[in-house]
Amino acid sequence: MEISLKQASELLERAANIVLTAHIYPDGDSLGSMLALFHSLRAAGKDVTMLLDDDVPKLYQYLPGQEKIVRPRSGLNADLLVVLDASDEERIGAVKTAVFAPILNLDHHLSNTRFADYWYVDAEAAATGEIIFKLLGLMNGKITREIAVCLYTAIATDCGFFRYANTSAATMRYAAELIECGVQPHVIAEHLDTRPLANIILLTKALATLQLYEAGRIATITLSAEMGQITSDNTEGFINYPRNIEGVEIAVLFKVVDTNTVRVSLRSRNVDVSRLALAFGGGGHARAAGCTLNGTLEDAKTKIIGAAVARLKESPV
Amino acid sequence: MEISLKQASELLERAANIVLTAHIYPDGDSLGSMLALFHSLRAAGKDVTMLLDDDVPKLYQYLPGQEKIVRPRSGLNADLLVVLDASDEERIGAVKTAVFAPILNLDHHLSNTRFADYWYVDAEAAATGEIIFKLLGLMNGKITREIAVCLYTAIATDCGFFRYANTSAATMRYAAELIECGVQPHVIAEHLDTRPLANIILLTKALATLQLYEAGRIATITLSAEMGQITSDNTEGFINYPRNIEGVEIAVLFKVVDTNTVRVSLRSRNVDVSRLALAFGGGGHARAAGCTLNGTLEDAKTKIIGAAVARLKESPV
């Protein structure tokens, strides 16, 4: 059942025993939203448990209270299971079967499947953290410095630290209020900018593979297993390096997954690269898309660069 | 004479013929502030000229109106010369002697020398752009989309796109209002993230020189002439790569200026590196400092790393 944020606050107020969870492969928004709600509900005298079917990444271990997040145990009864920032049931892993309680889902993903008993989905919100900020206002919860740090992290990470297209005037005003509650933006930025040494070494190797085509309008970088362990986490942002080069219209990141599989990420300034990805069985948005090709790296390069050149010729910018 | 911002607005309202200028080696704040004021004064029917004793860097050529900025000609009479974001007279180069007019200085640098006939200095402002935003409010100037783009650029660049310690709640609220005037934050971010190819190649070479000392608590990178042209512009931000590595307490960037001169930049998380820089005739802030050493790169490395190790031992974190 779709409910208003006011109704969500009433559900929380009526419940005494509440379990919170968020999506696996947790990010700043899922963790920050869960922790902010946790601190606020605890201050209101509720019995609150945070379950997560995953580890908290080291990057987010500065978030106050994260050490209280535990793995799901089976057979837990509660008045309410609050699912944060997850658009479908699969995204919460084993928590789904471990807790017996009606589900309240708070989320900002357009793709939300409306799987819960009660849902509030605001696809205009840059982050679930924005929804939690409004919710705490409705519940008259005090925004302590701890809560503010969690919400600021939630919001800032999901809008690329105020760089993405989802950054709205409202986003900036939430940030302003959270700064007034005690957040130091530069301290959050320093935490979030911290990278493992292996990540910088991998970046160095990736940048060394930079290649340009079509008089510098196409730029590619390539990652392969011999460079070190490659996860989607530790290569996040790498594609921005070719993308940000002056004159580059299409940027491509090739990731050699195994001898017969190459994952391809595409970015552009103006050209619609989702059509390019679609031609190879992938998809995405006009300026950020991806696909996976069977075959060798050389095959993938030939195909993708050929198609990119064709796209550039079709839609000269 | 120190004046209020209201008095500054009155000076501008009384003047018919106004020259605007900003500091040489212009940045986003000086250019954005000058252009925002230019558009607003022109809309108010003033005769306005923008003089700059420098080129507009390519990075900022998306700013509306920047093509109207000209080099100073000698012997120009005006009712008022407005000096933006410059803390002393030397910073405006030849404009100083080219224009005959009383000087109004609007600035946010703590180090401002109060050189002007009239000055308004707000060291709490994250950017001169924040001062101009308030000033336009006092003058009842409409914030068009053009003006908003200039002011957003001014503010965002001087607070490291909302990452530096000077980012305040007020900064975020100005940003919110400017978004409501038509700024698209992601478009500004894309402009500002654009880098020349040579810059990425230089970064790749610099990262390849990464060295760690003291079990990873000190990280260094080195730039030398054989890597390509090195300016303070095109290496900005490079020191953040060693600085952001997990476990690094002191980051050092060595720049080989010539066979006998090495410029050293220092960053830290907690240790006071200004004391380290001071010991070599340099200076700076506790967490960002620098110095210049005579001698070879090897000499400089031995001295600086030795001193950094000693600092770490004195103040274990």
Interface residues (C-beta under 8 A of the other chain):
Chain A: K58 G160 F161 F162 R163 Y164 A165 T167 S168 A169 A170 T171 M172 R173 A175 A176 E177 I179 E180 Q184 P185 H186 A189 E190 D193 T194 R195 P196 L197 I200 I201 L203 T204 L207 A208 L210 L212 G216 N240 Y241 P242 N244 I245 E246 G247 R269
Chain B: K58 G160 F161 F162 R163 Y164 A165 T167 S168 A169 A170 M172 R173 A175 A176 E177 I179 E180 Q184 P185 H186 A189 E190 D193 T194 R195 P196 L197 I200 I201 L203 T204 L207 A208 L210 L212 G216 N240 Y241 P242 N244 I245 E246 G247 R269
